Amino acid sequence: MTSLLPARGRVAWVRVEEGFHVASRAGEFVGSAESTADGHIVGFDSRSTPVGRYESLIDVQRAVETAPIATEAPLSRRTEGAFQAAATVAGMVALSALAVAVNLPGVA
């Protein structure tokens, strides 16, 4: 799922090295910008997915700061149910193994 509204707060850009800048907001990684050999600058979102290729750092910064924020999609009810069933079975197997280990002769 993707949120179309950027998170609130000021974005701080830091030049890490020549041709590479990193953006953060309240300590959270927002994205980055990297210069290419042909003089363009590529912007990347918080998941390092390219958001575009630009001619100026200002344009890249604007694109990165306003890029949709990727969030985890919620699990479907069916998938969540399958995970719960698998966890239940795993727990039952572990308890059965423990019960067998406790009842083995010579095991202290």
N, C-alpha and C positions, 0 to 999 in steps of 0.2 A: 504494500500500500504506500502511497506517496502523499505527503502533505504539501499543498500548494502555498501555504503561508510559511515564510521563513521564521525561525525562532527569533524572539525579541532580544535586543541588546546589541551593543556595538561590536563590530567585527574588527579584530586587530590583525594586520598583515605584518609579517616579519620576513626580511630578506635573509634566508639561510645561507645562501652562497650566490655568486654571480649567476643570474638567470633562473633562480629558483626561489619562490616565495611561498610561505605557508600562512593560512588564515585560521584564526580561532575565535570563538565567542564564549566568554565565561569559562575558559579552560577546555572547551570541547573543540575538537578538530572540525573545521568547516570545509576546507578544501585547500587546493594549492594551484600554483601557476608555474609553468616551466617553459623557458625559451627554447626554440628549435634552431637548428643550424641555418634555416632559411630566413630567420628574423621574425617569425611569428611567435605567439605565445599561446600555449594550450592550457586551458583551465580544467581542473578536475574537482569533482564534488567530494563529499565526505567519505565516499566509498571508493575513491580514486577512479571513478568513471568519468571519461572526458565529457565536458559540457560544451566545448567549442574551441575554435582556433581563431585568435584575434590578432590585431596589429598593434594594440596598445595595452599596457598593464591596467589602465583604468577600465577598459572594456572587459578584460578578463575578470577583474575584481568584481565588477557589477554583475557579471554572469554567474560567477561562483557564489556570491552572496545571495543571489535571488534564485538559485537553482532549487528545484523541489527537494525537500528533505526526505530521503528514503527511510521508511520505517518497516519494521517486520510486519508481515501480513499475519493476521490471527489465524490459528489453525481451524480447519472446518470441524464441525461436531463429530463427523465420522472419523477423521484423523485423530482427534483428541481421544475419542472412545477407544480407538485401536491402541494408542499409547498407554491408556489406563489399563486396558486388558493385558497388554504385554508386561506392564509393571506388576500387576497382580500375580500373573503366572510366575514371573521371576522371583517375587517374594515367596510364593508358595514352594517353589523349588528350593530356595535357600533355606527355608524353615524345615523342609523335609530332610535336606542334607544335614542340617544341624541335629535334628532328632535322631537320625541314624548314627551320627558321630557320637552323640551322647550315650547311646545305648550299646555301643560296641564294647565287648569285653576287652579289658587291658588298656582302655583309653582313660587317662586320668583327667 
